[in-house]
Amino acid sequence: MKNLTGVLLTPAKCAVDLGDGSERGLYVNQDYILQKLHRPHRGVNLMYCYYPLDEAWPQRAQDAYADREVSFAWDYPYDNYFPYLGGQGGSREGEPFTCMRDVRRHGQDVVLTLTCDPHVDEEKIIAIAKDLRTFGRMMLRLNHEATGDWFSFNKRASYQEVADFFVKFHKIVKEYAPNVKTILCIGGTEDPNSPKISKEEEFAEAVRTTDIWSVDQYLALNWGWPYEVAEKDNSQHKRTDEGSIYEMTKRSCKRYQELCGGQKKPMLMSEMNADGDVTGPFEQVKMVQEFCRLIKEDPDRWLDGFTFYQFRDDGRLGLEITDPNNPDVGIEQPILAAYRDIIKDDFFRPGMKETGEKKLPVTLRWGGAEDAEGLCVELEMEGNPVFAEANFEGALKEANLMLEINGRWFYKAPGVTFVDFMPAFFEQNLPGPCRVKLHIFAPPATGENDPSQGEDWQENYYYTLTELPDIRLRFEPVM
């Protein structure tokens, strides 16, 4: 090992986030996803609901109203996401906090989508904000698709009331959890003949207040799922060409900026995919690839990121579909390999900037997936290895680390003493003798930031690396 240097994670030209779990599928652990996709995401979107004023709460709607006749996914009294179990009188021992910790341990930021009864009082909002203080630079997407009419919060309040509730929630979050950035997800410029966004008068103040702008747009979608199979002779599905979706979303960003007097805020697509229920698996691949090509080739660089919806889906909106025999098993779709190639592209993955020579001990800083200080170690390679592995002893045994080598990322959990790097060389062989860089980062081991670490504890987590792992490299079989 030679040349220890500092390295800084920097934002991708276009960030990529991943949906993991929703009304359409269960949460899949981050170890499995990392093994499938070979790199962490900027953020992982978790979808929950909060309707504490309802008598059946906190049961999931489909369980609380199991005997109810339903013909549409949102026909329950409240949204059929998994319940947010924190808040006033709640607990942080269950969901979504177990998932949030898993996401952050694996070097990713939390994106919490929360549909919420707009009639909850200020004390309940404050309790939610306090729940989120230790989770670093996370994003909160409150009452998404808010210009629609399908979610329960839209059925309980006017559009103006929903917009005002967003502004109120944002201000409380800023007071009690300044580490959290809010996402306003609304319809955007849905009418091609009008420059205005949907429900512009009602949501103009929310556009100016939020930290991040967003729309959800599917290139194809069967919104009748699971009660209607998409066929040519029915109507609860659609397919739109990629260029139209792209231009509509770009116009939305422009209009948001105009409503803010020219100020530019980050613009996201918080849900994006082509539904295989409509297109089949092969057209799904082509549509997503084409949309990503449009993003990459646009010199305006107006889109800051998108979220692929989702990893594993009970229908055909996932990189995997759920095995109907066993929900713990995913069936890989052609889109998974194509998506893996997309997120390998330098355009869609974070940068790494070397920051100068370092000597042990080194304090590593984890700000988030787009701002983290790590360590770079050069390894002398005689060629493609037969064995490449790291052993962790002493204090390193309890370290929580994300490691990148030859373009592939690996996770080392606290207590783990061995990481096999060979999968990094299965598909991307070394051409011959060369130096390969091993990058080491240290996200929080518990998944939460530590209030005892200083004034910036809500933004940053620190870990001091006192020694390096023992790296075993061999370039021919033992026998």
C-alpha positions in Angstrom: 0.0 0.0 0.0 1.3 3.4 -1.0 0.4 7.1 -1.0 -2.3 7.9 1.5 -4.4 10.8 0.3 -7.6 12.4 1.3 -10.6 12.1 -0.9 -13.8 14.2 -1.1 -17.2 12.8 -2.4 -18.8 15.5 -4.6 -22.3 15.7 -6.2 -23.0 13.9 -9.5 -24.0 15.9 -12.5 -27.4 14.3 -12.0 -27.9 12.4 -8.7 -29.7 9.0 -8.7 -32.0 7.9 -5.8 -33.9 4.7 -5.4 -37.3 3.9 -4.1 -37.3 1.0 -1.7 -40.7 -0.2 -0.4 -44.2 1.4 -0.8 -47.8 0.3 -1.1 -46.6 -1.9 -3.9 -43.8 -3.8 -2.2 -41.8 -4.5 0.9 -38.6 -2.8 2.0 -35.5 -4.7 0.8 -32.3 -4.4 3.0 -29.4 -2.4 1.7 -26.9 -5.2 1.8 -28.9 -7.1 -0.9 -29.4 -4.0 -3.0 -25.7 -3.1 -2.9 -24.8 -6.6 -4.0 -27.2 -6.3 -7.0 -26.4 -2.8 -8.1 -22.7 -2.6 -7.1 -22.8 1.0 -5.8 -24.8 3.0 -3.2 -27.3 5.6 -4.2 -27.4 9.3 -3.3 -30.6 8.7 -1.4 -33.1 6.0 -0.7 -36.8 6.9 -0.8 -39.0 5.4 2.0 -42.8 5.9 1.8 -44.9 6.1 4.9 -48.2 7.7 6.1 -49.3 9.4 9.3 -53.0 9.6 10.1 -53.0 9.5 14.0 -56.5 11.1 14.3 -58.1 8.1 12.7 -59.7 5.4 14.9 -57.9 2.5 13.2 -54.5 4.1 13.4 -51.7 2.8 13.5 -52.7 -0.3 11.5 -51.9 -0.4 7.9 -55.1 0.6 5.9 -55.4 -2.7 4.1 -55.3 -4.6 7.4 -57.6 -2.2 9.3 -60.2 -2.4 6.5 -59.6 -5.9 5.3 -63.3 -6.5 4.8 -63.8 -3.3 2.7 -64.6 -3.6 -1.0 -61.8 -1.8 -2.8 -61.4 -1.3 -6.6 -58.6 1.3 -6.5 -55.3 1.4 -4.6 -56.4 4.6 -2.7 -60.0 3.6 -1.8 -59.2 3.2 1.9 -60.0 5.8 4.5 -56.3 6.7 4.7 -53.3 6.0 2.5 -52.2 2.4 2.2 -48.5 3.0 3.0 -46.9 1.5 6.0 -47.6 3.6 9.1 -45.1 6.1 10.5 -44.7 4.8 14.0 -42.9 7.7 15.5 -44.3 11.1 16.4 -46.2 12.1 19.5 -46.6 9.1 21.8 -44.9 6.9 19.2 -41.6 5.0 19.2 -38.4 5.2 17.2 -37.7 1.5 17.6 -39.9 0.5 14.6 -40.5 1.7 11.1 -39.4 3.9 9.4 -36.5 4.3 11.7 -35.1 0.8 11.3 -35.0 1.4 7.6 -33.6 4.9 7.9 -30.7 3.6 10.0 -30.0 0.8 7.4 -29.9 3.4 4.6 -27.5 5.7 6.4 -25.1 2.9 7.6 -24.7 2.1 3.9 -23.5 5.6 2.9 -26.8 6.9 1.6 -29.1 9.8 2.5 -32.7 9.2 3.6 -35.5 10.5 1.5 -38.7 10.2 3.6 -42.0 10.4 1.7 -44.7 11.0 4.3 -48.4 11.5 3.5 -49.9 13.2 6.5 -53.4 14.3 7.7 -53.4 18.0 7.2 -55.4 18.5 10.4 -52.7 17.3 12.8 -51.8 20.0 15.3 -48.5 21.7 15.8 -47.3 19.5 18.6 -47.6 16.4 16.4 -45.5 18.1 13.7 -42.9 19.2 16.3 -42.7 15.5 17.5 -42.0 14.3 13.9 -39.3 17.0 13.4 -37.6 15.9 16.6 -37.7 12.3 15.4 -35.6 13.3 12.4 -32.9 15.4 14.0 -30.3 12.6 14.2 -30.5 11.4 10.6 -28.2 13.9 9.0 -28.8 15.5 5.7 -32.0 13.9 4.9 -34.9 15.0 2.7 -38.6 15.1 3.6 -41.2 14.8 0.8 -44.4 15.8 2.5 -47.8 15.0 0.9 -46.5 14.3 -2.6 -48.5 14.6 -5.8 -50.4 17.3 -3.9 -52.2 18.7 -6.9 -53.9 15.3 -7.5 -57.1 13.9 -6.0 -56.2 10.4 -5.0 -54.5 10.6 -1.6 -56.5 10.9 1.6 -55.0 14.3 2.5 -56.5 15.8 -0.7 -59.9 14.3 0.2 -59.8 15.9 3.7 -58.7 19.4 2.8 -58.8 21.9 -0.1 -55.7 22.5 -2.3 -55.1 25.8 -0.5 -55.3 24.0 2.9 -52.9 21.3 1.7 -50.5 24.0 0.4 -50.7 26.0 3.6 -50.1 22.8 5.7 -46.9 22.2 3.7 -45.6 25.7 4.4 -46.5 25.3 8.1 -44.8 21.9 8.3 -41.7 23.3 6.6 -41.3 26.2 9.0 -41.6 23.9 12.0 -39.1 21.4 10.6 -36.6 24.3 10.0 -36.9 25.3 13.7 -36.6 21.9 15.2 -34.6 19.8 12.6 -32.6 22.2 10.4 -30.7 19.2 9.0 -33.8 18.2 7.0 -34.6 19.7 3.6 -38.2 19.7 2.3 -39.3 18.5 -1.1 -42.5 20.0 -2.6 -43.9 17.4 -5.1 -46.7 18.8 -7.2 -48.0 18.3 -10.8 -46.0 20.9 -12.6 -46.9 22.3 -16.0 -49.4 19.6 -16.9 -51.1 21.7 -19.6 -48.9 22.1 -22.7 -50.9 25.2 -23.7 -50.3 27.0 -20.5 -47.0 28.1 -18.8 -48.6 27.8 -15.4 -48.2 24.9 -13.0 -51.3 23.0 -11.8 -53.1 24.8 -9.0 -50.5 27.6 -9.3 -52.4 30.1 -7.2 -52.8 27.7 -4.3 -49.2 26.4 -4.3 -47.2 29.5 -5.3 -46.2 30.2 -1.7 -45.2 26.6 -1.1 -43.0 26.8 -4.3 -41.2 29.8 -2.8 -40.9 28.2 0.7 -39.7 24.7 0.0 -36.0 23.7 -0.3 -36.4 21.5 -3.3 -38.9 21.3 -6.2 -40.1 18.0 -7.6 -42.6 16.3 -9.9 -43.5 12.6 -10.3 -43.6 11.4 -13.9 -43.9 7.9 -15.3 -43.1 7.2 -19.0 -45.8 4.5 -18.7 -48.1 3.6 -15.8 -50.9 1.2 -15.0 -52.6 3.1 -12.2 -55.3 0.5 -12.1 -52.9 -2.0 -10.6 -53.6 -4.4 -8.8 -57.3 -4.3 -9.6 -57.1 -4.0 -13.4 -54.7 -5.7 -15.8 -53.6 -3.3 -18.5 -55.1 -4.3 -21.9 -55.7 -2.5 -25.1 -59.5 -2.4 -24.5 -59.4 -0.7 -21.0 -58.2 2.7 -19.8 -56.5 2.9 -16.4 -53.1 3.0 -18.0 -51.1 5.3 -20.3 -47.8 5.5 -22.2 -46.2 8.9 -23.0 -43.1 9.4 -25.2 -40.0 10.2 -23.4 -39.4 13.6 -25.0 -42.8 14.9 -24.0 -42.2 13.9 -20.3 -38.8 15.4 -20.4 -39.9 18.8 -21.8 -42.9 19.0 -19.5 -40.7 18.5 -16.5 -38.2 21.0 -17.8 -40.9 23.6 -18.3 -42.1 22.9 -14.7 -38.6 23.7 -13.4 -38.6 27.0 -15.4 -42.0 28.0 -14.0 -41.0 27.2 -10.4 -37.9 29.5 -11.0 -40.1 32.3 -12.3 -42.4 32.0 -9.3 -39.3 32.5 -7.1 -38.2 35.7 -8.9 -35.5 33.8 -10.9 -34.0 32.0 -7.9 -32.9 28.4 -8.8 -33.5 25.6 -6.3 -32.7 21.9 -6.8 -35.1 20.2 -9.2 -35.9 16.5 -8.8 -38.1 13.8 -10.4 -39.1 12.0 -7.2 -40.6 9.0 -9.0 -39.6 7.9 -12.5 -40.0 4.6 -14.4 -41.8 3.0 -17.3 -44.3 0.4 -16.1 -43.7 -3.0 -17.5 -47.4 -3.7 -17.0 -47.9 -1.4 -20.0 -44.8 -1.8 -22.1 -43.5 -5.3 -21.2 -39.9 -5.7 -19.9 -38.0 -4.9 -23.1 -39.7 -1.7 -24.0 -39.4 -0.6 -20.4 -35.6 -0.8 -20.8 -35.6 1.2 -24.0 -37.8 4.0 -22.5 -35.7 4.4 -19.4 -32.5 4.4 -21.4 -33.8 7.0 -23.8 -35.0 9.2 -20.9 -31.6 9.1 -19.3 -29.9 9.9 -22.6 -32.1 13.1 -22.8 -30.9 14.1 -19.3 -27.3 13.4 -20.1 -27.2 15.2 -23.5 -29.0 18.4 -22.4 -26.4 21.1 -21.9 -28.8 23.1 -19.7 -28.2 20.8 -16.7 -31.4 21.8 -15.0 -32.3 18.5 -13.4 -30.5 17.8 -10.2 -31.6 14.2 -9.7 -34.3 11.5 -10.2 -35.6 8.6 -8.1 -36.1 5.3 -9.8 -39.3 3.8 -8.6 -38.6 1.1 -7.2 -36.2 -1.7 -6.4 -38.6 -4.6 -5.9 -42.3 -4.2 -6.9 -45.3 -6.5 -6.5 -46.3 -5.4 -10.1 -43.8 -4.5 -12.8 -42.5 -1.2 -11.6 -39.3 -2.6 -10.1 -35.8 -3.6 -11.0 -37.1 -6.9 -9.5 -40.6 -8.2 -9.2 -41.7 -9.9 -6.1 -41.8 -13.7 -6.3 -45.5 -14.6 -5.6 -44.4 -17.7 -3.8 -42.2 -15.8 -1.3 -42.1 -12.0 -0.8 -38.5 -12.2 0.4 -37.4 -13.3 -3.1 -37.0 -10.9 -6.0 -37.1 -11.9 -9.7 -34.6 -9.8 -11.6 -36.0 -8.0 -14.7 -34.0 -6.9 -17.8 -34.2 -3.3 -16.5 -31.9 -4.2 -13.6 -28.8 -4.7 -15.7 -29.6 -1.7 -17.9 -30.1 0.5 -14.8 -26.9 -0.8 -13.3 -25.1 0.4 -16.5 -26.8 3.8 -16.2 -25.7 4.4 -12.7 -22.1 3.4 -13.5 -21.9 6.3 -15.9 -19.8 9.2 -14.5 -22.6 11.5 -15.2 -24.9 9.8 -12.7 -22.5 8.9 -10.0 -20.7 11.2 -7.4 -17.3 12.5 -8.1 -14.2 11.9 -6.0 -11.7 14.7 -5.6 -8.3 14.0 -4.0 -7.5 16.6 -1.3 -3.8 16.0 -0.5 -1.5 13.7 1.4 -2.6 12.2 4.7 -1.0 10.4 7.6 -2.6 8.2 10.2 -4.5 8.8 12.3 -7.0 10.4 10.0 -10.4 11.8 11.0 -13.0 11.0 8.4 -16.1 13.2 8.0 -19.5 11.9 6.8 -21.7 14.8 5.8 -23.8 12.8 3.3 -23.6 10.9 0.0 -22.6 14.1 -1.8 -20.2 15.5 0.8 -17.9 13.2 2.7 -14.2 13.1 3.5 -12.5 9.7 3.2 -9.2 8.2 2.6 -7.6 6.9 -0.6 -5.0 4.1 -0.5 -3.0 3.0 -3.6 -2.6 -0.8 -4.1 0.2 -2.2 -6.3 -1.4 -4.8 -8.6 0.6 -7.2 -10.7 -2.5 -7.8 -12.9 -5.9 -9.2 -12.3 -5.9 -10.7 -8.8 -6.9 -14.3 -7.8 -7.4 -13.2 -4.2 -8.1 -9.6 -3.1 -9.4 -9.2 0.4 -9.3 -7.0 3.5 -9.0 -8.1 7.1 -10.0 -5.9 10.0 -8.6 -6.3 13.4 -8.3 -4.3 16.6 -10.3 -1.0 16.6 -11.1 -1.5 12.9 -13.2 -4.5 13.8 -16.0 -2.3 15.1 -15.7 0.3 12.3 -18.6 0.9 9.9 -17.1 1.5 6.5 -18.0 1.9 2.8 -15.2 0.8 0.5 -14.8 1.4 -3.2 -12.3 -0.4 -5.5 -12.2 -0.7 -9.2 -15.6 0.9 -9.6 -17.4 -1.4 -7.1 -18.6 -0.6 -3.6 -18.5 -2.8 -0.5 -19.9 -2.5 3.0 -18.2 -3.5 6.2 -20.6 -3.6 9.2 -19.4 -3.2 12.8 -18.1 -6.6 14.0 -17.2 -7.8 10.5 -13.6 -8.8 10.1 -13.3 -9.7 6.4 -14.4 -8.2 3.1 -13.8 -10.0 -0.2 -13.0 -7.5 -3.0 -12.9 -10.1 -5.8 -16.3 -9.3 -7.2 -14.8 -5.9 -8.2 -12.6 -7.8 -10.7 -15.2 -10.4 -12.0 -16.5 -8.1 -14.8 -13.9 -5.4 -15.0 -10.5 -7.1 -15.3 -7.2 -5.2 -14.9 -5.2 -5.0 -18.1 -1.9 -5.8 -16.4 0.4 -4.3 -13.8 -1.1 -1.1 -12.4 -2.1 0.8 -9.3 -5.6 0.6 -8.1 -7.2 3.0 -5.6 -9.1 1.8 -2.6 -11.4 4.5 -1.2 -12.5 4.3 2.5 -15.5 6.2 4.0 -17.1 6.0 7.4 -20.8 6.7 7.6 -22.4 6.5 11.1 -22.3 3.0 12.5 -25.7 3.3 14.2 -27.2 5.1 11.2 -27.6 8.3 13.3 -25.4 11.3 14.0 -23.9 11.7 17.5 -25.0 14.9 19.4 -21.8 14.7 21.5 -19.5 15.3 18.5 -19.8 19.1 18.4 -21.9 22.0 17.2 -22.3 20.6 13.6 -23.5 17.2 14.8 -26.7 17.4 12.8 -24.8 17.9 9.6 -21.7 15.8 10.1 -20.5 12.6 11.7 -16.8 11.9 12.5 -14.8 8.8 12.8 -11.0 8.6 13.4 -9.2 5.9 11.5 -6.1 4.9 13.4 -4.9 2.0 11.2 -5.5 0.5 7.8 -7.0 -3.0 7.1 -4.6 -5.8 6.3 -4.9 -6.2 2.5 -4.2 -9.7 1.1 -3.4 -9.7 -2.7 -2.4 -12.8 -4.6 -2.0 -13.1 -8.4 -1.9 -16.8 -8.9 -3.6 -19.8 -7.3 -2.2 -21.2 -4.1 -1.7 -24.6 -5.7 
